Amino acid sequence: MRKTNSILIATYLTTACSFTYAADFDQSLELQGISFKVHATNKGSINTLTIKPKGLKLDNKPITREINGRVVEAEVTDMNADGSPEILVYTTSAGSGSYGDFIGYAANHKKSLSAIFMPDIMDDKEASAGYMGHDEFSVVETRLARRFPIYRPGDTNSNPTGGLRQLYYVLTPGEAGWVLKLDEIVNFSPEDLAEN
């Protein structure tokens, strides 16, 4: 676990947190015989995301929705190891906070897609303490990791001094789809980060 956390910290520290508008996001991903074409306009602060699945047994209709910010990454995975993939799309909002968001869909027995819901970080006091955006997401083994700098009172947006927090979520079945359940909170002090 320590090696994985060190890799995530290094990734975070080498990634710029500034927001710039880029060209359209366009990526094709495939896993377990199901493919996804992910397209986002990425032209302004409000954009359009389209996910086109291919290979599902019942419903391959594209999903189109408005998003706040721009798409920065997409990945396909099978977090719950059920033999059907999930498509995960990560966004960053406009503005100095660069608040991250998550959009995900799970293939139900390779037949159709259902939404994956992530609880609002602000609903959990421990997880959100010192949170002011600059999120990054990635799948680590079978969990979704969300990492961000920790702000202390008085910190400016460009200079967080409280270290780094990583939240780990597991994919669980919900009433009307799938839910990411908070599984673990890992805090790294400024001293921990200095060692890496």
C-alpha positions as CSV (number, residue, x, y, z in Angstrom):
1,M,0.0,0.0,0.0
2,R,2.9,2.4,0.8
3,K,4.3,2.0,-2.7
4,T,1.0,2.7,-4.3
5,N,0.5,5.8,-2.2
6,S,4.0,7.1,-3.1
7,I,3.2,6.7,-6.8
8,L,0.0,8.6,-6.4
9,I,1.7,11.4,-4.5
10,A,4.4,11.6,-7.2
11,T,1.7,11.8,-9.8
12,Y,-0.1,14.5,-8.0
13,L,3.0,16.6,-7.4
14,T,4.0,16.5,-11.0
15,T,0.6,17.5,-12.4
16,A,-0.3,21.1,-12.9
17,C,-3.4,22.3,-11.1
18,S,-4.0,25.3,-13.3
19,F,-7.1,25.4,-15.6
20,T,-6.7,26.1,-19.3
21,Y,-9.2,25.5,-22.0
22,A,-8.1,22.9,-24.5
23,A,-9.3,21.3,-27.6
24,D,-12.2,18.9,-27.6
25,F,-11.6,15.7,-25.5
26,D,-11.9,12.6,-27.7
27,Q,-10.9,9.2,-26.6
28,S,-11.9,5.6,-27.4
29,L,-11.5,2.9,-24.7
30,E,-12.3,-0.8,-24.6
31,L,-12.5,-3.6,-22.0
32,Q,-14.1,-7.0,-22.0
33,G,-15.5,-6.7,-25.5
34,I,-17.3,-3.4,-24.7
35,S,-16.0,-0.1,-26.2
36,F,-16.7,3.5,-25.3
37,K,-16.1,6.6,-27.4
38,V,-15.9,9.6,-25.0
39,H,-16.2,13.1,-26.5
40,A,-16.5,16.5,-24.8
41,T,-16.6,19.9,-26.3
42,N,-14.2,21.5,-23.8
43,K,-14.8,25.0,-25.2
44,G,-16.0,27.0,-22.2
45,S,-17.0,26.6,-18.6
46,I,-20.2,24.6,-19.5
47,N,-19.7,21.8,-22.0
48,T,-21.3,18.7,-23.5
49,L,-20.2,15.2,-22.8
50,T,-21.2,12.3,-25.0
51,I,-20.4,8.6,-24.3
52,K,-21.1,6.2,-27.1
53,P,-21.0,2.5,-26.0
54,K,-20.6,-0.3,-28.5
55,G,-20.9,-4.1,-27.9
56,L,-23.7,-4.0,-25.2
57,K,-26.3,-6.7,-25.8
58,L,-29.4,-4.6,-25.3
59,D,-28.8,-0.8,-25.4
60,N,-26.0,1.0,-27.2
61,K,-27.7,4.4,-27.3
62,P,-25.3,7.3,-26.7
63,I,-25.5,9.2,-23.4
64,T,-25.2,13.0,-23.7
65,R,-25.2,15.4,-20.8
66,E,-24.1,18.9,-19.9
67,I,-21.0,19.2,-17.7
68,N,-19.6,22.0,-15.6
69,G,-16.0,22.4,-16.7
70,R,-13.9,20.3,-19.0
71,V,-13.1,16.6,-19.3
72,V,-9.5,15.9,-18.2
73,E,-9.4,12.1,-18.3
74,A,-11.4,9.0,-18.9
75,E,-10.7,5.4,-18.1
76,V,-12.3,2.0,-18.4
77,T,-12.1,-0.5,-15.6
78,D,-13.8,-3.4,-13.8
79,M,-13.6,-2.2,-10.2
80,N,-16.0,-4.9,-8.8
81,A,-14.5,-7.7,-11.0
82,D,-17.9,-8.8,-12.3
83,G,-16.8,-9.2,-15.9
84,S,-18.6,-6.1,-17.1
85,P,-16.7,-2.8,-17.4
86,E,-17.3,0.7,-16.0
87,I,-16.5,3.9,-17.9
88,L,-15.3,6.7,-15.7
89,V,-14.9,10.3,-16.8
90,Y,-13.2,13.0,-14.7
91,T,-13.8,16.7,-15.0
92,T,-12.3,19.9,-13.7
93,S,-14.4,23.1,-13.2
94,A,-13.4,26.5,-14.4
95,G,-12.0,28.9,-11.9
96,S,-9.2,29.0,-9.3
97,G,-10.5,26.0,-7.3
98,S,-10.5,23.6,-10.3
99,Y,-13.0,21.5,-8.5
100,G,-13.0,17.9,-9.7
101,D,-16.1,15.8,-10.5
102,F,-16.8,12.3,-11.5
103,I,-19.2,10.9,-14.1
104,G,-19.5,7.1,-14.4
105,Y,-21.6,4.4,-15.9
106,A,-21.4,0.6,-15.3
107,A,-22.3,-2.1,-17.8
108,N,-25.0,-4.3,-16.3
109,H,-24.0,-7.9,-17.4
110,K,-22.8,-6.3,-20.6
111,K,-26.4,-5.5,-21.5
112,S,-26.9,-1.8,-20.8
113,L,-25.4,1.1,-18.8
114,S,-26.5,2.4,-15.4
115,A,-25.2,5.6,-13.7
116,I,-22.6,5.4,-10.9
117,F,-23.3,7.9,-8.1
118,M,-20.6,9.4,-5.9
119,P,-21.6,11.1,-2.7
120,D,-20.9,14.8,-2.3
121,I,-17.6,15.2,-0.5
122,M,-19.1,18.0,1.6
123,D,-21.5,15.5,3.2
124,D,-18.6,13.9,5.0
125,K,-16.9,16.3,7.6
126,E,-13.7,14.2,7.9
127,A,-13.2,13.7,4.2
128,S,-13.9,17.4,3.4
129,A,-11.9,19.1,6.2
130,G,-9.5,21.5,4.4
131,Y,-11.0,20.7,1.0
132,M,-10.9,23.5,-1.6
133,G,-10.7,21.6,-4.9
134,H,-7.8,20.7,-7.2
135,D,-9.0,17.1,-7.2
136,E,-7.5,14.3,-9.3
137,F,-9.1,10.8,-9.8
138,S,-7.7,7.5,-10.8
139,V,-8.4,3.8,-10.4
140,V,-6.0,2.0,-8.0
141,E,-6.4,-1.7,-8.2
142,T,-10.2,-2.2,-7.4
143,R,-10.9,1.2,-5.9
144,L,-11.3,4.8,-7.2
145,A,-8.8,7.2,-5.6
146,R,-9.6,10.9,-5.2
147,R,-6.7,13.1,-4.1
148,F,-6.4,16.7,-3.3
149,P,-4.3,19.2,-1.3
150,I,-5.4,20.0,2.2
151,Y,-5.9,23.7,3.0
152,R,-5.3,25.2,6.5
153,P,-7.1,28.3,7.7
154,G,-5.5,31.3,6.0
155,D,-4.0,29.4,3.1
156,T,-4.3,31.0,-0.3
157,N,-5.8,29.0,-3.1
158,S,-2.4,28.8,-4.8
159,N,-0.5,27.7,-1.6
160,P,-2.0,24.8,0.4
161,T,0.1,23.9,3.4
162,G,-1.8,21.0,5.0
163,G,-0.5,18.1,3.0
164,L,-2.5,15.8,0.8
165,R,-5.6,13.6,1.3
166,Q,-6.5,10.5,-0.7
167,L,-10.0,9.1,-0.5
168,Y,-10.6,5.5,-1.7
169,Y,-14.1,4.5,-2.9
170,V,-15.4,1.0,-3.7
171,L,-18.2,0.3,-6.2
172,T,-21.4,-1.1,-4.6
173,P,-24.9,-1.8,-5.9
174,G,-27.5,0.8,-5.1
175,E,-31.2,1.1,-5.5
176,A,-31.3,2.8,-8.9
177,G,-27.8,2.1,-10.2
178,W,-24.3,1.9,-8.6
179,V,-22.8,3.8,-5.7
180,L,-19.2,4.6,-4.9
181,K,-18.9,4.1,-1.1
182,L,-16.1,5.8,0.8
183,D,-13.8,3.0,2.0
184,E,-10.7,4.7,3.3
185,I,-9.2,8.1,4.1
186,V,-5.4,8.5,4.0
187,N,-3.8,11.8,5.0
188,F,-0.2,12.7,4.1
189,S,1.4,15.5,6.1
190,P,3.7,18.1,4.5
191,E,6.6,16.1,6.1
192,D,5.4,12.9,4.4
193,L,5.3,14.7,1.1
194,A,8.8,16.1,1.6
195,E,10.2,12.6,2.1
196,N,8.9,11.6,-1.4
